[in-house]
Amino acid sequence: MITAALFPVPGLLLRTNDRAAQQTIRGFAQQQATTASLVHHTLITALHRSHDTAERTTAFEAAFTAAEDWRYRAAVSSQHPDGRYSARWAQRFRTPITDDNPNLFRIGEPARFRDGATWDPDTRTYQGGIETPASRTMRDFEAHATARFAQTREGDVVSNPVALPDGRIAEGMRLLRGPAAHQAAVEMATRIAARGGDTSRIITDGHLIYCATGPEADRRAIFHLAMALLAAEHPTPPAALTAWLQAVYLLYQAPRTKRGADAATRTFLIAAGSSILPSPPVLIRDVDLRACVCTQDAFVAELRAAQSGTR
């Protein structure tokens, strides 16, 4: 059975220590489970009617699109009165990521995720507050990203090389620091200002780390080969599990929409995994950030270790 337990709440969403508020946030997992069950049922039906790998691939692609459509509809019906999760910004849940409009996300500044932290305009830092799951999560991932830079000689940009099933190497998510991160911060501030948002708290200098989506052509190739990987004939359950593990990493290197890509991808992955495995697979917490800061081998090994009963 596909249940809410298969959808661990991202640590970055838990920015409060209030248990009632946390429970409300955790409630979204049930929506994902319900949608994943529906997508799974439709996918199984389509797979049974498929005659070859091409038709199976089309079925998986349709399932992914269904997960994206659900996330958009959920955004449209959002009960948040304002802010980034309000229905006002629902269109961003189906706005495509492009080379001219990549996704950018800052990794760092954990103090802003503390419960009760306040902004000091003089020092341009967040002060006070109590640690939360979100602040601890951000601190951990900042350390992981810093370690990636220490392990490479690529300079201010570290790209995730993605080994594709056909033997090619594509460029996945990128980690930015130094001038590259400063440029990303300025671009982020410019976009927010154009939407009428407040940019006073966006830091554009100093020690910054950002993650950014890879080139559009690479993302498109990664996505389609992930679908083909899932659609291929898997002679044994262990072979199917290996295919699913690799597909998880691939899909997180190839997000398609400006908002909601993580939730849509998680929902699809549980539905797809339940279609090719004896039992539903397990996702690790903050799977999207882990895919960004980890190498392919390290990510797949960690995800494999989290599986139990999925053989």
HELIX and SHEET records of a PDB file:
HELIX    1   1 ALA A    4  LEU A    6  5                                   3    
HELIX    2   2 GLY A   11  LEU A   13  5                                   3    
HELIX    3   3 ARG A   19  ARG A   26  1                                   8    
HELIX    4   4 PHE A   28  ARG A   49  1                                  22    
HELIX    5   5 THR A   53  VAL A   76  1                                  24    
HELIX    6   6 ALA A   87  PHE A   93  5                                   7    
HELIX    7   7 PRO A  110  PHE A  113  5                                   4    
HELIX    8   8 PRO A  133  ALA A  150  1                                  18    
HELIX    9   9 GLY A  178  ALA A  194  1                                  17    
HELIX   10  10 GLU A  216  ALA A  231  1                                  16    
HELIX   11  11 PRO A  237  TYR A  252  1                                  16    
HELIX   12  12 ALA A  261  ILE A  276  1                                  16    
HELIX   13  13 VAL A  287  VAL A  293  1                                   7    
HELIX   14  14 GLN A  296  ALA A  305  1                                  10    
SHEET    1   A 4 LEU A 104  ARG A 106  0                                        
SHEET    2   A 4 ILE A 209  ALA A 212 -1                                        
SHEET    3   A 4 ILE A 169  ARG A 177 -1                                        
SHEET    4   A 4 VAL A 157  ALA A 163 -1                                        
SHEET    1   B 2 THR A 118  ASP A 120  0                                        
SHEET    2   B 2 THR A 125  GLN A 127 -1                                        
END                                                                             
